[in-house]
Amino acid sequence: MAPPLARTHEETYLYFELHPCPCGEVDFGSTSSLELVDDEWIVRYTGQCVACGRPRGFEFRQPDEPTAPDDGEWAPGREPSQLLDAGEWLWVADVYGSVPAELDGLSDAEREQARTDLLAARAAIDEVLKFLPARAAEVPQDAFWSYRGRVVRTAEPGRFGRVRLEAARAAYDRALAEFDR
Ligand SMILES: [Zn+2]
């Protein structure tokens, strides 16, 4: 089976974060190589865990024309991710979305970090929405293939309804608008 498509470097590194070494370390001092296999660009990341020395490696397909995502998105286009499932993207949104509600006490650097994190969280909601078929009321079951993703869905399946997802996105819009006041 062809390896999954990695749309952007940002998505690839997020995938590494979600798949640490069994010892818990994410960094494996990776080097990457690119190879054309059956008309597909295959990128291989190999290295050794910097904590325990275990050899580690990942293999992905790469778009013919790698593009950098715009500000405020993880990957361009409407196609859903093949690396992170819908539940993992919501998990990512929760991680980045837990910023201080009050901006007044923040330094400029903290403010900028909070804004960057909120943009990443909103973009993660957009990634969940890419799994939602045009007229569907909720994200379908086959959009959850990872253990973490299924745990998130089982904990609160209602969060994957269209209405709730759009409300979550709108809440991030409002939070981001605070920065322009
Ligand atoms: Zn390790």
Backbone and ligand atoms as CSV (ligand in chain L), in Angstrom:
chain,resi,resn,atom,element,x,y,z
A,1,MET,N,N,0.840,-1.191,0.000
A,1,MET,CA,C,0.000,0.000,0.000
A,1,MET,C,C,0.881,1.250,0.000
A,2,ALA,N,N,0.487,2.222,-0.789
A,2,ALA,CA,C,1.265,3.466,-0.844
A,2,ALA,C,C,1.209,4.155,0.514
A,3,PRO,N,N,2.304,4.752,0.935
A,3,PRO,CA,C,2.272,5.475,2.212
A,3,PRO,C,C,1.332,6.676,2.121
A,4,PRO,N,N,0.889,7.181,3.273
A,4,PRO,CA,C,-0.051,8.304,3.262
A,4,PRO,C,C,0.580,9.576,2.713
A,5,LEU,N,N,-0.260,10.435,2.172
A,5,LEU,CA,C,0.189,11.712,1.626
A,5,LEU,C,C,0.445,12.694,2.766
A,6,ALA,N,N,1.639,13.273,2.778
A,6,ALA,CA,C,1.945,14.351,3.722
A,6,ALA,C,C,1.824,15.654,2.953
A,7,ARG,N,N,0.795,16.451,3.244
A,7,ARG,CA,C,0.505,17.621,2.413
A,7,ARG,C,C,1.514,18.741,2.607
A,8,THR,N,N,1.962,18.934,3.860
A,8,THR,CA,C,2.899,20.034,4.168
A,8,THR,C,C,3.890,19.565,5.233
A,9,HIS,N,N,4.996,20.289,5.355
A,9,HIS,CA,C,5.955,19.977,6.425
A,9,HIS,C,C,5.315,20.166,7.796
A,10,GLU,N,N,4.459,21.193,7.891
A,10,GLU,CA,C,3.812,21.476,9.167
A,10,GLU,C,C,3.003,20.256,9.633
A,11,GLU,N,N,2.289,19.652,8.683
A,11,GLU,CA,C,1.495,18.471,9.012
A,11,GLU,C,C,2.395,17.287,9.372
A,12,THR,N,N,3.506,17.162,8.648
A,12,THR,CA,C,4.441,16.072,8.920
A,12,THR,C,C,4.989,16.176,10.343
A,13,TYR,N,N,5.404,17.388,10.742
A,13,TYR,CA,C,5.993,17.532,12.071
A,13,TYR,C,C,4.948,17.355,13.173
A,14,LEU,N,N,3.716,17.729,12.872
A,14,LEU,CA,C,2.633,17.459,13.814
A,14,LEU,C,C,2.459,15.948,13.984
A,15,TYR,N,N,2.562,15.227,12.893
A,15,TYR,CA,C,2.448,13.765,12.942
A,15,TYR,C,C,3.569,13.169,13.808
A,16,PHE,N,N,4.784,13.690,13.662
A,16,PHE,CA,C,5.879,13.215,14.512
A,16,PHE,C,C,5.549,13.447,15.992
A,17,GLU,N,N,5.017,14.642,16.284
A,17,GLU,CA,C,4.662,14.966,17.676
A,17,GLU,C,C,3.667,13.955,18.238
A,18,LEU,N,N,2.752,13.519,17.389
A,18,LEU,CA,C,1.702,12.595,17.841
A,18,LEU,C,C,2.184,11.150,17.870
A,19,HIS,N,N,3.363,10.905,17.292
A,19,HIS,CA,C,3.883,9.533,17.261
A,19,HIS,C,C,5.304,9.491,17.803
A,20,PRO,N,N,5.452,9.721,19.114
A,20,PRO,CA,C,6.789,9.694,19.704
A,20,PRO,C,C,7.325,8.259,19.767
A,21,CYS,N,N,8.600,8.166,20.077
A,21,CYS,CA,C,9.227,6.879,20.370
A,21,CYS,C,C,8.481,6.220,21.540
A,22,PRO,N,N,8.498,4.888,21.618
A,22,PRO,CA,C,7.896,4.238,22.797
A,22,PRO,C,C,8.448,4.777,24.111
A,23,CYS,N,N,9.664,5.332,24.116
A,23,CYS,CA,C,10.207,5.896,25.359
A,23,CYS,C,C,9.628,7.280,25.644
A,24,GLY,N,N,8.892,7.858,24.692
A,24,GLY,CA,C,8.248,9.147,24.925
A,24,GLY,C,C,8.895,10.308,24.193
A,25,GLU,N,N,10.109,10.116,23.678
A,25,GLU,CA,C,10.839,11.196,23.005
A,25,GLU,C,C,10.337,11.353,21.567
A,26,VAL,N,N,10.182,12.610,21.143
A,26,VAL,CA,C,9.737,12.877,19.763
A,26,VAL,C,C,10.928,12.982,18.807
A,27,ASP,N,N,12.012,13.633,19.273
A,27,ASP,CA,C,13.147,13.947,18.398
A,27,ASP,C,C,13.930,12.682,18.050
A,28,PHE,N,N,14.077,12.422,16.756
A,28,PHE,CA,C,14.939,11.299,16.359
A,28,PHE,C,C,16.025,11.752,15.380
A,29,GLY,N,N,16.381,13.050,15.501
A,29,GLY,CA,C,17.471,13.581,14.681
A,29,GLY,C,C,17.335,13.214,13.225
A,30,SER,N,N,16.132,13.404,12.699
A,30,SER,CA,C,15.811,12.805,11.409
A,30,SER,C,C,16.546,13.460,10.251
A,31,THR,N,N,16.918,12.652,9.290
A,31,THR,CA,C,17.327,13.150,7.988
A,31,THR,C,C,16.315,12.606,6.989
A,32,SER,N,N,16.070,13.372,5.934
A,32,SER,CA,C,15.061,12.937,4.978
A,32,SER,C,C,15.689,12.717,3.612
A,33,SER,N,N,15.098,11.800,2.882
A,33,SER,CA,C,15.518,11.575,1.500
A,33,SER,C,C,14.267,11.438,0.643
A,34,LEU,N,N,14.400,11.865,-0.596
A,34,LEU,CA,C,13.260,11.897,-1.506
A,34,LEU,C,C,13.559,10.972,-2.676
A,35,GLU,N,N,12.578,10.170,-3.054
A,35,GLU,CA,C,12.798,9.216,-4.135
A,35,GLU,C,C,11.533,9.110,-4.973
A,36,LEU,N,N,11.700,8.986,-6.269
A,36,LEU,CA,C,10.554,8.818,-7.153
A,36,LEU,C,C,10.293,7.316,-7.317
A,37,VAL,N,N,9.143,6.849,-6.834
A,37,VAL,CA,C,8.786,5.433,-6.904
A,37,VAL,C,C,7.454,5.319,-7.637
A,38,ASP,N,N,7.425,4.615,-8.770
A,38,ASP,CA,C,6.189,4.455,-9.542
A,38,ASP,C,C,5.487,5.795,-9.742
A,39,ASP,N,N,6.226,6.807,-10.157
A,39,ASP,CA,C,5.647,8.117,-10.439
A,39,ASP,C,C,5.183,8.880,-9.201
A,40,GLU,N,N,5.520,8.399,-8.027
A,40,GLU,CA,C,5.137,9.125,-6.819
A,40,GLU,C,C,6.403,9.528,-6.066
A,41,TRP,N,N,6.375,10.749,-5.524
A,41,TRP,CA,C,7.479,11.190,-4.682
A,41,TRP,C,C,7.295,10.613,-3.286
A,42,ILE,N,N,8.272,9.811,-2.866
A,42,ILE,CA,C,8.228,9.215,-1.532
A,42,ILE,C,C,9.329,9.864,-0.698
A,43,VAL,N,N,8.936,10.415,0.451
A,43,VAL,CA,C,9.924,11.016,1.346
A,43,VAL,C,C,10.077,10.098,2.562
A,44,ARG,N,N,11.336,9.804,2.889
A,44,ARG,CA,C,11.622,8.943,4.041
A,44,ARG,C,C,12.387,9.747,5.079
A,45,TYR,N,N,11.900,9.687,6.305
A,45,TYR,CA,C,12.590,10.310,7.433
A,45,TYR,C,C,13.164,9.187,8.284
A,46,THR,N,N,14.467,9.188,8.475
A,46,THR,CA,C,15.066,8.156,9.310
A,46,THR,C,C,16.012,8.791,10.316
A,47,GLY,N,N,16.223,8.076,11.400
A,47,GLY,CA,C,17.119,8.558,12.437
A,47,GLY,C,C,17.067,7.640,13.633
A,48,GLN,N,N,17.647,8.128,14.716
A,48,GLN,CA,C,17.648,7.370,15.956
A,48,GLN,C,C,17.104,8.263,17.058
A,49,CYS,N,N,16.274,7.681,17.894
A,49,CYS,CA,C,15.727,8.418,19.029
A,49,CYS,C,C,16.882,9.038,19.822
A,50,VAL,N,N,16.782,10.352,20.080
A,50,VAL,CA,C,17.885,11.024,20.775
A,50,VAL,C,C,17.944,10.620,22.251
A,51,ALA,N,N,16.872,10.022,22.770
A,51,ALA,CA,C,16.867,9.639,24.182
A,51,ALA,C,C,17.328,8.194,24.378
A,52,CYS,N,N,16.819,7.258,23.568
A,52,CYS,CA,C,17.108,5.845,23.839
A,52,CYS,C,C,17.844,5.146,22.693
A,53,GLY,N,N,18.044,5.830,21.566
A,53,GLY,CA,C,18.838,5.244,20.492
A,53,GLY,C,C,18.094,4.316,19.554
A,54,ARG,N,N,16.801,4.093,19.804
A,54,ARG,CA,C,16.027,3.206,18.939
A,54,ARG,C,C,15.978,3.764,17.515
A,55,PRO,N,N,16.220,2.921,16.501
A,55,PRO,CA,C,16.094,3.408,15.132
A,55,PRO,C,C,14.636,3.718,14.816
A,56,ARG,N,N,14.413,4.859,14.171
A,56,ARG,CA,C,13.037,5.247,13.879
A,56,ARG,C,C,12.941,5.706,12.438
A,57,GLY,N,N,11.772,5.561,11.828
A,57,GLY,CA,C,11.600,5.977,10.450
A,57,GLY,C,C,10.144,6.155,10.082
A,58,PHE,N,N,9.909,7.056,9.146
A,58,PHE,CA,C,8.560,7.303,8.626
A,58,PHE,C,C,8.658,7.463,7.121
A,59,GLU,N,N,7.591,7.095,6.447
A,59,GLU,CA,C,7.566,7.192,4.998
A,59,GLU,C,C,6.241,7.819,4.575
A,60,PHE,N,N,6.326,8.810,3.718
A,60,PHE,CA,C,5.109,9.485,3.244
A,60,PHE,C,C,5.196,9.706,1.750
A,61,ARG,N,N,4.035,9.832,1.133
A,61,ARG,CA,C,4.003,10.385,-0.209
A,61,ARG,C,C,4.078,11.895,-0.091
A,62,GLN,N,N,4.567,12.533,-1.120
A,62,GLN,CA,C,4.672,13.990,-1.099
A,62,GLN,C,C,3.974,14.525,-2.339
A,63,PRO,N,N,3.300,15.656,-2.226
A,63,PRO,CA,C,2.642,16.212,-3.420
A,63,PRO,C,C,3.673,16.484,-4.509
A,64,ASP,N,N,3.238,16.441,-5.773
A,64,ASP,CA,C,4.144,16.747,-6.882
A,64,ASP,C,C,4.740,18.137,-6.706
A,65,GLU,N,N,3.899,19.048,-6.260
A,65,GLU,CA,C,4.332,20.429,-6.043
A,65,GLU,C,C,4.110,20.771,-4.578
A,66,PRO,N,N,5.112,20.546,-3.730
A,66,PRO,CA,C,4.907,20.876,-2.317
A,66,PRO,C,C,4.609,22.365,-2.151
A,67,THR,N,N,3.596,22.682,-1.393
A,67,THR,CA,C,3.251,24.079,-1.159
A,67,THR,C,C,3.315,24.364,0.329
A,68,ALA,N,N,3.685,25.574,0.637
A,68,ALA,CA,C,3.658,25.998,2.031
A,68,ALA,C,C,2.245,26.474,2.341
A,69,PRO,N,N,1.717,26.110,3.509
A,69,PRO,CA,C,0.375,26.579,3.845
A,69,PRO,C,C,0.368,28.082,4.085
A,70,ASP,N,N,-0.765,28.716,3.807
A,70,ASP,CA,C,-0.918,30.122,4.150
A,70,ASP,C,C,-0.965,30.266,5.664
A,71,ASP,N,N,-0.756,31.499,6.123
A,71,ASP,CA,C,-0.966,31.812,7.532
A,71,ASP,C,C,-2.366,31.365,7.920
A,72,GLY,N,N,-2.485,30.688,9.043
A,72,GLY,CA,C,-3.824,30.311,9.477
A,72,GLY,C,C,-4.358,29.065,8.827
A,73,GLU,N,N,-3.492,28.260,8.223
A,73,GLU,CA,C,-3.937,26.931,7.774
A,73,GLU,C,C,-2.797,25.929,7.927
A,74,TRP,N,N,-3.189,24.668,8.135
A,74,TRP,CA,C,-2.204,23.596,8.254
A,74,TRP,C,C,-1.814,23.067,6.885
A,75,ALA,N,N,-2.767,23.095,5.967
A,75,ALA,CA,C,-2.507,22.592,4.618
A,75,ALA,C,C,-3.517,23.215,3.680
A,76,PRO,N,N,-3.093,23.491,2.444
A,76,PRO,CA,C,-4.032,24.078,1.487
A,76,PRO,C,C,-4.995,23.025,0.942
A,77,GLY,N,N,-6.058,23.494,0.328
A,77,GLY,CA,C,-6.961,22.582,-0.376
A,77,GLY,C,C,-8.088,22.052,0.495
A,78,ARG,N,N,-9.003,21.329,-0.150
A,78,ARG,CA,C,-10.188,20.825,0.529
A,78,ARG,C,C,-10.056,19.362,0.942
A,79,GLU,N,N,-8.990,18.707,0.462
A,79,GLU,CA,C,-8.857,17.274,0.752
A,79,GLU,C,C,-8.473,17.053,2.207
A,80,PRO,N,N,-9.163,16.105,2.874
A,80,PRO,CA,C,-8.803,15.842,4.270
A,80,PRO,C,C,-7.422,15.204,4.399
A,81,SER,N,N,-6.885,15.330,5.591
A,81,SER,CA,C,-5.575,14.782,5.899
A,81,SER,C,C,-5.567,13.259,5.785
A,82,GLN,N,N,-4.417,12.726,5.406
A,82,GLN,CA,C,-4.224,11.275,5.482
A,82,GLN,C,C,-3.328,10.904,6.660
A,83,LEU,N,N,-2.775,11.919,7.328
A,83,LEU,CA,C,-1.870,11.638,8.445
A,83,LEU,C,C,-2.586,11.678,9.789
A,84,LEU,N,N,-3.375,12.715,9.986
A,84,LEU,CA,C,-4.118,12.846,11.239
A,84,LEU,C,C,-5.595,12.658,10.929
A,85,ASP,N,N,-6.286,11.924,11.789
A,85,ASP,CA,C,-7.712,11.736,11.562
A,85,ASP,C,C,-8.512,12.870,12.208
A,86,ALA,N,N,-9.821,12.821,12.032
A,86,ALA,CA,C,-10.664,13.932,12.494
A,86,ALA,C,C,-10.547,14.127,14.008
A,87,GLY,N,N,-10.462,13.028,14.748
A,87,GLY,CA,C,-10.358,13.130,16.202
A,87,GLY,C,C,-9.031,13.741,16.634
A,88,GLU,N,N,-7.964,13.376,15.942
A,88,GLU,CA,C,-6.652,13.944,16.275
A,88,GLU,C,C,-6.623,15.444,15.987
A,89,TRP,N,N,-7.271,15.868,14.903
A,89,TRP,CA,C,-7.295,17.307,14.599
A,89,TRP,C,C,-8.052,18.073,15.680
A,90,LEU,N,N,-9.138,17.472,16.195
A,90,LEU,CA,C,-9.845,18.180,17.264
A,90,LEU,C,C,-8.975,18.241,18.519
A,91,TRP,N,N,-8.230,17.181,18.757
A,91,TRP,CA,C,-7.285,17.162,19.880
A,91,TRP,C,C,-6.253,18.284,19.711
A,92,VAL,N,N,-5.749,18.433,18.493
A,92,VAL,CA,C,-4.782,19.506,18.204
A,92,VAL,C,C,-5.423,20.872,18.468
A,93,ALA,N,N,-6.673,21.029,18.037
A,93,ALA,CA,C,-7.374,22.297,18.270
A,93,ALA,C,C,-7.463,22.587,19.769
A,94,ASP,N,N,-7.766,21.557,20.556
A,94,ASP,CA,C,-7.881,21.753,22.005
A,94,ASP,C,C,-6.538,22.148,22.620
A,95,VAL,N,N,-5.469,21.537,22.137
A,95,VAL,CA,C,-4.141,21.844,22.685
A,95,VAL,C,C,-3.776,23.303,22.386
A,96,TYR,N,N,-3.925,23.703,21.124
A,96,TYR,CA,C,-3.556,25.072,20.751
A,96,TYR,C,C,-4.574,26.091,21.243
A,97,GLY,N,N,-5.802,25.645,21.438
A,97,GLY,CA,C,-6.876,26.583,21.770
A,97,GLY,C,C,-6.938,26.954,23.241
A,98,SER,N,N,-6.105,26.340,24.064
A,98,SER,CA,C,-6.185,26.623,25.499
A,98,SER,C,C,-5.279,27.792,25.843
A,99,VAL,N,N,-5.670,28.976,25.356
A,99,VAL,CA,C,-4.887,30.191,25.628
A,99,VAL,C,C,-5.635,31.038,26.655
A,100,PRO,N,N,-4.929,31.965,27.321
A,100,PRO,CA,C,-5.587,32.802,28.319
A,100,PRO,C,C,-6.769,33.566,27.710
A,101,ALA,N,N,-7.881,33.603,28.409
A,101,ALA,CA,C,-9.053,34.306,27.895
A,101,ALA,C,C,-8.878,35.820,28.002
A,102,GLU,N,N,-8.110,36.262,28.993
A,102,GLU,CA,C,-7.888,37.694,29.202
A,102,GLU,C,C,-6.594,38.127,28.524
A,103,LEU,N,N,-6.676,39.074,27.617
A,103,LEU,CA,C,-5.475,39.505,26.905
A,103,LEU,C,C,-4.750,40.632,27.625
A,104,ASP,N,N,-5.476,41.328,28.498
A,104,ASP,CA,C,-4.944,42.576,29.049
A,104,ASP,C,C,-3.624,42.396,29.789
A,105,GLY,N,N,-3.501,41.300,30.544
A,105,GLY,CA,C,-2.296,41.126,31.354
A,105,GLY,C,C,-1.096,40.578,30.593
A,106,LEU,N,N,-1.264,40.346,29.296
A,106,LEU,CA,C,-0.197,39.665,28.553
A,106,LEU,C,C,0.837,40.643,28.006
A,107,SER,N,N,2.087,40.188,27.962
A,107,SER,CA,C,3.126,40.960,27.278
A,107,SER,C,C,2.895,40.855,25.775
A,108,ASP,N,N,3.602,41.705,25.013
A,108,ASP,CA,C,3.456,41.645,23.552
A,108,ASP,C,C,3.793,40.260,23.017
A,109,ALA,N,N,4.868,39.671,23.547
A,109,ALA,CA,C,5.291,38.346,23.069
A,109,ALA,C,C,4.228,37.301,23.402
A,110,GLU,N,N,3.667,37.403,24.612
A,110,GLU,CA,C,2.626,36.442,25.012
A,110,GLU,C,C,1.376,36.605,24.153
A,111,ARG,N,N,1.071,37.859,23.854
A,111,ARG,CA,C,-0.080,38.141,22.985
A,111,ARG,C,C,0.123,37.514,21.610
A,112,GLU,N,N,1.310,37.692,21.056
A,112,GLU,CA,C,1.592,37.166,19.726
A,112,GLU,C,C,1.524,35.641,19.739
A,113,GLN,N,N,2.048,35.041,20.831
A,113,GLN,CA,C,1.996,33.581,20.936
A,113,GLN,C,C,0.544,33.104,21.033
A,114,ALA,N,N,-0.248,33.836,21.816
A,114,ALA,CA,C,-1.654,33.446,21.973
A,114,ALA,C,C,-2.380,33.527,20.630
A,115,ARG,N,N,-2.068,34.578,19.857
A,115,ARG,CA,C,-2.713,34.735,18.554
A,115,ARG,C,C,-2.300,33.602,17.608
A,116,THR,N,N,-0.998,33.302,17.593
A,116,THR,CA,C,-0.495,32.213,16.744
A,116,THR,C,C,-1.167,30.888,17.115
A,117,ASP,N,N,-1.300,30.648,18.421
A,117,ASP,CA,C,-1.915,29.399,18.872
A,117,ASP,C,C,-3.383,29.327,18.471
A,118,LEU,N,N,-4.079,30.472,18.589
A,118,LEU,CA,C,-5.501,30.474,18.206
A,118,LEU,C,C,-5.670,30.238,16.711
A,119,LEU,N,N,-4.775,30.805,15.913
A,119,LEU,CA,C,-4.819,30.556,14.462
A,119,LEU,C,C,-4.612,29.068,14.176
A,120,ALA,N,N,-3.672,28.455,14.906
A,120,ALA,CA,C,-3.407,27.023,14.715
A,120,ALA,C,C,-4.616,26.191,15.133
A,121,ALA,N,N,-5.280,26.621,16.211
A,121,ALA,CA,C,-6.466,25.897,16.687
A,121,ALA,C,C,-7.606,26.017,15.677
A,122,ARG,N,N,-7.827,27.233,15.167
A,122,ARG,CA,C,-8.900,27.410,14.190
A,122,ARG,C,C,-8.603,26.605,12.921
A,123,ALA,N,N,-7.337,26.598,12.524
A,123,ALA,CA,C,-6.956,25.828,11.332
A,123,ALA,C,C,-7.177,24.328,11.561
A,124,ALA,N,N,-7.003,23.879,12.798
A,124,ALA,CA,C,-7.233,22.459,13.101
A,124,ALA,C,C,-8.729,22.137,13.004
A,125,ILE,N,N,-9.584,23.084,13.424
A,125,ILE,CA,C,-11.034,22.891,13.243
A,125,ILE,C,C,-11.354,22.802,11.751
A,126,ASP,N,N,-10.697,23.652,10.946
A,126,ASP,CA,C,-10.898,23.578,9.491
A,126,ASP,C,C,-10.520,22.196,8.953
A,127,GLU,N,N,-9.473,21.601,9.539
A,127,GLU,CA,C,-9.073,20.255,9.102
A,127,GLU,C,C,-10.133,19.221,9.474
A,128,VAL,N,N,-10.760,19.372,10.643
A,128,VAL,CA,C,-11.864,18.462,10.997
A,128,VAL,C,C,-12.997,18.641,9.992
A,129,LEU,N,N,-13.296,19.902,9.647
A,129,LEU,CA,C,-14.405,20.185,8.719
A,129,LEU,C,C,-14.158,19.572,7.337
A,130,LYS,N,N,-12.879,19.409,6.958
A,130,LYS,CA,C,-12.597,18.802,5.648
A,130,LYS,C,C,-13.060,17.342,5.580
A,131,PHE,N,N,-13.250,16.722,6.746
A,131,PHE,CA,C,-13.738,15.334,6.775
A,131,PHE,C,C,-15.257,15.256,6.661
A,132,LEU,N,N,-15.913,16.417,6.713
A,132,LEU,CA,C,-17.373,16.451,6.741
A,132,LEU,C,C,-17.895,16.522,5.307
A,133,PRO,N,N,-18.594,15.461,4.838
A,133,PRO,CA,C,-19.133,15.528,3.472
A,133,PRO,C,C,-20.143,16.665,3.339
A,134,ALA,N,N,-20.333,17.145,2.104
A,134,ALA,CA,C,-21.076,18.381,1.859
A,134,ALA,C,C,-22.393,18.507,2.644
A,135,ARG,N,N,-23.230,17.507,2.605
A,135,ARG,CA,C,-24.527,17.690,3.265
A,135,ARG,C,C,-24.650,16.894,4.568
A,136,ALA,N,N,-23.540,16.335,5.027
A,136,ALA,CA,C,-23.597,15.495,6.228
A,136,ALA,C,C,-23.766,16.350,7.480
A,137,ALA,N,N,-24.456,15.791,8.468
A,137,ALA,CA,C,-24.665,16.499,9.729
A,137,ALA,C,C,-23.528,16.246,10.702
A,138,GLU,N,N,-22.784,15.175,10.486
A,138,GLU,CA,C,-21.661,14.893,11.386
A,138,GLU,C,C,-20.538,14.191,10.644
A,139,VAL,N,N,-19.359,14.255,11.226
A,139,VAL,CA,C,-18.186,13.623,10.624
A,139,VAL,C,C,-18.390,12.105,10.654
A,140,PRO,N,N,-18.232,11.434,9.504
A,140,PRO,CA,C,-18.512,9.993,9.463
A,140,PRO,C,C,-17.481,9.170,10.239
A,141,GLN,N,N,-17.910,7.987,10.611
A,141,GLN,CA,C,-17.103,7.091,11.448
A,141,GLN,C,C,-15.740,6.769,10.833
A,142,ASP,N,N,-15.688,6.656,9.496
A,142,ASP,CA,C,-14.413,6.240,8.883
A,142,ASP,C,C,-13.371,7.360,8.902
A,143,ALA,N,N,-13.738,8.518,9.439
A,143,ALA,CA,C,-12.766,9.600,9.598
A,143,ALA,C,C,-11.989,9.473,10.911
A,144,PHE,N,N,-12.200,8.371,11.629
A,144,PHE,CA,C,-11.506,8.142,12.907
A,144,PHE,C,C,-10.790,6.806,12.814
A,145,TRP,N,N,-9.484,6.829,12.553
A,145,TRP,CA,C,-8.764,5.566,12.404
A,145,TRP,C,C,-7.652,5.410,13.432
A,146,SER,N,N,-7.351,6.465,14.164
A,146,SER,CA,C,-6.276,6.364,15.151
A,146,SER,C,C,-6.860,6.103,16.531
A,147,TYR,N,N,-6.019,5.565,17.410
A,147,TYR,CA,C,-6.466,5.319,18.781
A,147,TYR,C,C,-6.852,6.636,19.450
A,148,ARG,N,N,-5.964,7.640,19.348
A,148,ARG,CA,C,-6.227,8.921,19.995
A,148,ARG,C,C,-7.503,9.561,19.443
A,149,GLY,N,N,-7.649,9.487,18.118
A,149,GLY,CA,C,-8.819,10.082,17.492
A,149,GLY,C,C,-10.121,9.440,17.957
A,150,ARG,N,N,-10.084,8.115,18.104
A,150,ARG,CA,C,-11.296,7.418,18.553
A,150,ARG,C,C,-11.613,7.742,20.011
A,151,VAL,N,N,-10.558,7.923,20.804
A,151,VAL,CA,C,-10.778,8.287,22.207
A,151,VAL,C,C,-11.478,9.645,22.284
A,152,VAL,N,N,-11.019,10.602,21.467
A,152,VAL,CA,C,-11.622,11.937,21.473
A,152,VAL,C,C,-13.088,11.845,21.052
A,153,ARG,N,N,-13.359,11.042,20.034
A,153,ARG,CA,C,-14.730,10.923,19.552
A,153,ARG,C,C,-15.625,10.250,20.601
A,154,THR,N,N,-15.113,9.185,21.202
A,154,THR,CA,C,-15.909,8.459,22.194
A,154,THR,C,C,-16.221,9.349,23.392
A,155,ALA,N,N,-15.265,10.199,23.745
A,155,ALA,CA,C,-15.460,11.058,24.914
A,155,ALA,C,C,-16.633,12.011,24.701
A,156,GLU,N,N,-16.776,12.539,23.479
A,156,GLU,CA,C,-17.869,13.478,23.227
A,156,GLU,C,C,-18.203,13.498,21.732
A,157,PRO,N,N,-18.962,12.487,21.279
A,157,PRO,CA,C,-19.240,12.381,19.829
A,157,PRO,C,C,-19.938,13.625,19.282
A,158,GLY,N,N,-20.712,14.326,20.127
A,158,GLY,CA,C,-21.459,15.490,19.675
A,158,GLY,C,C,-20.584,16.620,19.150
A,159,ARG,N,N,-19.319,16.633,19.563
A,159,ARG,CA,C,-18.424,17.693,19.092
A,159,ARG,C,C,-18.139,17.592,17.600
A,160,PHE,N,N,-18.446,16.440,16.997
A,160,PHE,CA,C,-18.148,16.248,15.581
A,160,PHE,C,C,-19.361,16.496,14.693
A,161,GLY,N,N,-20.411,17.077,15.275
A,161,GLY,CA,C,-21.548,17.508,14.476
A,161,GLY,C,C,-21.223,18.812,13.769
A,162,ARG,N,N,-21.856,19.030,12.607
A,162,ARG,CA,C,-21.576,20.241,11.828
A,162,ARG,C,C,-21.814,21.508,12.643
A,163,VAL,N,N,-22.944,21.532,13.352
A,163,VAL,CA,C,-23.311,22.745,14.086
A,163,VAL,C,C,-22.258,23.068,15.153
A,164,ARG,N,N,-21.843,22.041,15.899
A,164,ARG,CA,C,-20.857,22.256,16.959
A,164,ARG,C,C,-19.512,22.682,16.370
A,165,LEU,N,N,-19.121,22.074,15.261
A,165,LEU,CA,C,-17.825,22.415,14.653
A,165,LEU,C,C,-17.837,23.853,14.144
A,166,GLU,N,N,-18.951,24.228,13.513
A,166,GLU,CA,C,-19.023,25.597,13.007
A,166,GLU,C,C,-19.075,26.600,14.147
A,167,ALA,N,N,-19.719,26.208,15.255
A,167,ALA,CA,C,-19.744,27.083,16.429
A,167,ALA,C,C,-18.340,27.221,17.020
A,168,ALA,N,N,-17.598,26.121,17.033
A,168,ALA,CA,C,-16.231,26.172,17.567
A,168,ALA,C,C,-15.381,27.091,16.704
A,169,ARG,N,N,-15.561,26.997,15.393
A,169,ARG,CA,C,-14.790,27.848,14.485
A,169,ARG,C,C,-15.137,29.320,14.710
A,170,ALA,N,N,-16.443,29.588,14.864
A,170,ALA,CA,C,-16.883,30.966,15.081
A,170,ALA,C,C,-16.330,31.510,16.403
A,171,ALA,N,N,-16.226,30.642,17.409
A,171,ALA,CA,C,-15.677,31.083,18.700
A,171,ALA,C,C,-14.210,31.488,18.541
A,172,TYR,N,N,-13.462,30.733,17.743
A,172,TYR,CA,C,-12.069,31.116,17.481
A,172,TYR,C,C,-11.994,32.413,16.679
A,173,ASP,N,N,-12.936,32.585,15.736
A,173,ASP,CA,C,-13.000,33.856,14.998
A,173,ASP,C,C,-13.162,35.030,15.960
A,174,ARG,N,N,-14.085,34.863,16.912
A,174,ARG,CA,C,-14.346,35.956,17.868
A,174,ARG,C,C,-13.118,36.203,18.735
A,175,ALA,N,N,-12.501,35.106,19.196
A,175,ALA,CA,C,-11.310,35.257,20.043
A,175,ALA,C,C,-10.202,35.967,19.264
A,176,LEU,N,N,-10.058,35.641,17.984
A,176,LEU,CA,C,-9.015,36.275,17.174
A,176,LEU,C,C,-9.337,37.744,16.904
A,177,ALA,N,N,-10.622,38.056,16.795
A,177,ALA,CA,C,-11.014,39.447,16.553
A,177,ALA,C,C,-10.613,40.340,17.723
A,178,GLU,N,N,-10.537,39.759,18.923
A,178,GLU,CA,C,-10.122,40.515,20.106
A,178,GLU,C,C,-8.736,41.137,19.922
A,179,PHE,N,N,-7.900,40.483,19.132
A,179,PHE,CA,C,-6.531,40.962,18.958
A,179,PHE,C,C,-6.478,42.221,18.107
A,180,ASP,N,N,-7.537,42.486,17.351
A,180,ASP,CA,C,-7.521,43.643,16.462
A,180,ASP,C,C,-8.176,44.857,17.107
A,181,ARG,N,N,-8.669,44.676,18.334
A,181,ARG,CA,C,-9.372,45.801,18.953
A,181,ARG,C,C,-8.407,46.861,19.429
L,1,ZN,ZN,ZN,13.302,6.509,22.480
